[in-house]
Protein backbone atom coordinates (compact mmCIF):
# COMPACT_ATOMS: atom_id res chain seq x y z
CA UNK A 1 0.00 0.00 0.00
CA UNK A 2 1.35 3.39 -0.96
CA UNK A 3 1.66 5.83 1.91
CA UNK A 4 2.26 9.55 2.14
CA UNK A 5 5.48 11.01 3.51
CA UNK A 6 4.95 12.57 6.93
CA UNK A 7 5.64 16.30 7.26
CA UNK A 8 9.27 16.98 8.06
CA UNK A 9 10.48 13.88 6.22
CA UNK A 10 14.01 13.78 4.88
CA UNK A 11 13.97 13.50 1.10
CA UNK A 12 17.11 12.85 -0.94
CA UNK A 13 16.99 14.54 -4.36
CA UNK A 14 19.29 12.46 -6.55
CA UNK A 15 20.62 14.56 -9.42
CA UNK A 16 19.80 17.89 -7.75
CA UNK A 17 20.96 20.91 -9.73
CA UNK A 18 21.24 24.61 -8.91
CA UNK A 19 20.22 25.48 -12.51
CA UNK A 20 16.93 27.41 -12.59
CA UNK A 21 15.48 25.43 -15.51
CA UNK A 22 15.90 22.03 -13.83
CA UNK A 23 12.95 20.20 -12.31
CA UNK A 24 15.20 18.95 -9.53
CA UNK A 25 15.64 22.56 -8.33
CA UNK A 26 11.87 23.09 -8.49
CA UNK A 27 11.44 19.90 -6.46
CA UNK A 28 13.91 21.13 -3.82
CA UNK A 29 11.91 24.34 -3.45
CA UNK A 30 8.52 22.67 -3.41
CA UNK A 31 9.62 20.02 -0.92
CA UNK A 32 10.71 22.77 1.47
CA UNK A 33 7.44 24.66 0.91
CA UNK A 34 5.57 21.50 1.91
CA UNK A 35 7.55 21.10 5.13
CA UNK A 36 9.97 18.37 4.03
CA UNK A 37 13.75 18.42 4.44
CA UNK A 38 15.32 17.91 1.02
CA UNK A 39 18.96 16.88 0.68
CA UNK A 40 20.56 17.58 -2.71
CA UNK A 41 22.76 14.76 -4.02
CA UNK A 42 25.12 15.40 -6.95
CA UNK A 43 28.76 14.40 -7.58
CA UNK A 44 29.69 18.11 -7.58
CA UNK A 45 28.14 18.57 -4.12
CA UNK A 46 26.28 21.72 -5.21
CA UNK A 47 24.45 23.88 -2.71
CA UNK A 48 20.93 23.90 -4.11
CA UNK A 49 18.42 26.54 -3.08
CA UNK A 50 20.51 27.32 -0.02
CA UNK A 51 20.75 23.69 1.08
CA UNK A 52 24.30 22.26 1.21
CA UNK A 53 24.63 19.32 -1.13
CA UNK A 54 26.25 15.93 -0.68
CA UNK A 55 28.41 14.23 -3.30
CA UNK A 56 26.94 10.75 -2.90
CA UNK A 57 24.17 8.73 -1.33
CA UNK A 58 26.81 7.17 0.90
CA UNK A 59 27.41 10.56 2.51
CA UNK A 60 23.91 10.57 3.98
CA UNK A 61 24.09 9.72 7.67
CA UNK A 62 20.40 9.91 8.49
CA UNK A 63 17.22 7.99 7.74
CA UNK A 64 15.66 8.95 4.42
CA UNK A 65 11.93 8.57 3.86
CA UNK A 66 11.96 9.19 0.12
CA UNK A 67 14.58 9.19 -2.61
CA UNK A 68 13.40 11.15 -5.65
CA UNK A 69 15.43 10.41 -8.78
CA UNK A 70 16.30 12.89 -11.54
CA UNK A 71 18.94 10.78 -13.34
CA UNK A 72 18.70 8.65 -16.45
CA UNK A 73 18.71 4.88 -16.09
CA UNK A 74 22.31 4.54 -17.29
CA UNK A 75 23.48 6.53 -14.27
CA UNK A 76 20.96 5.23 -11.73
CA UNK A 77 21.81 1.59 -12.55
CA UNK A 78 25.32 2.28 -11.27
CA UNK A 79 23.87 3.50 -7.96
CA UNK A 80 21.83 0.37 -7.22
CA UNK A 81 24.00 -0.78 -4.30
CA UNK A 82 24.08 2.71 -2.77
CA UNK A 83 20.29 2.97 -2.98
CA UNK A 84 19.82 -0.47 -1.43
CA UNK A 85 22.23 0.41 1.38
CA UNK A 86 20.42 3.72 1.99
CA UNK A 87 17.17 1.73 2.19
CA UNK A 88 14.67 4.57 1.77
CA UNK A 89 11.02 3.75 2.42
CA UNK A 90 10.18 4.90 -1.10
CA UNK A 91 11.89 5.76 -4.39
CA UNK A 92 10.23 8.06 -6.92
CA UNK A 93 11.37 7.84 -10.53
CA UNK A 94 10.48 11.18 -12.15
CA UNK A 95 9.68 11.57 -15.88
CA UNK A 96 12.82 10.86 -17.88
CA UNK A 97 14.35 8.93 -14.99
CA UNK A 98 12.23 5.79 -15.30
CA UNK A 99 14.20 2.57 -14.76
CA UNK A 100 12.17 -0.65 -14.83
CA UNK A 101 15.16 -2.88 -14.06
CA UNK A 102 16.16 -0.90 -10.96
CA UNK A 103 12.53 -0.50 -9.90
CA UNK A 104 12.08 -4.28 -9.87
CA UNK A 105 15.25 -4.76 -7.78
CA UNK A 106 14.10 -2.14 -5.27
CA UNK A 107 10.60 -3.59 -5.01
CA UNK A 108 12.08 -7.05 -4.41
CA UNK A 109 14.09 -5.51 -1.56
CA UNK A 110 10.87 -4.19 0.01
CA UNK A 111 11.25 -0.58 -1.09
CA UNK A 112 8.13 1.14 -2.41
CA UNK A 113 8.60 2.35 -6.00
CA UNK A 114 6.59 5.14 -7.58
CA UNK A 115 6.81 6.19 -11.23
CA UNK A 116 5.52 9.76 -11.09
CA UNK A 117 6.45 13.42 -10.97
CA UNK A 118 7.41 14.66 -7.52
CA UNK A 119 6.09 18.13 -8.38
CA UNK A 120 2.67 16.77 -9.36
CA UNK A 121 2.58 14.52 -6.29
CA UNK A 122 3.28 17.52 -4.02
CA UNK A 123 0.74 19.71 -5.81
CA UNK A 124 -2.04 17.12 -5.60
CA UNK A 125 -1.33 16.00 -2.02
CA UNK A 126 -0.16 12.55 -3.15
CA UNK A 127 3.41 12.93 -1.87
C-alpha positions, 0 to 999 in steps of 0.5 A: 500500500502506498503511503504519504510522507509525513511532514518533516520527512528527509527527502534525498533529491538524486541529481539535484541541480542549482540550474533554474530550468531544472525540475530537480531545483523546483522539487527542492523548493517545493519540498521545502514549501511542503515542510519536508527536508530535502537533501541535494545529491550530486557528484559536484556537491552543489548547494541547491536553493541554499541547502548544502549538497552531498556528493553521494548517497553514501554521505547521507548519515540519516534515515531517508523517507523518500529518494526522488530520482532525476537521473537517467537509467544509465546513471541510476543503474550504477547506484543500485548498491548505494540505494539499497544500502540507503534503504529509503522507504520509497523511491520516486522515478520522475519523468525521464528517470524511469528505470524498470530494471532498478525499480524491480530490484528495489521492489524485491528488496521491500522498497516502495517504488513510484513512477511519477512526478514529484512536483505533481505529487506535491501539488495534488497531495499525493506525496 
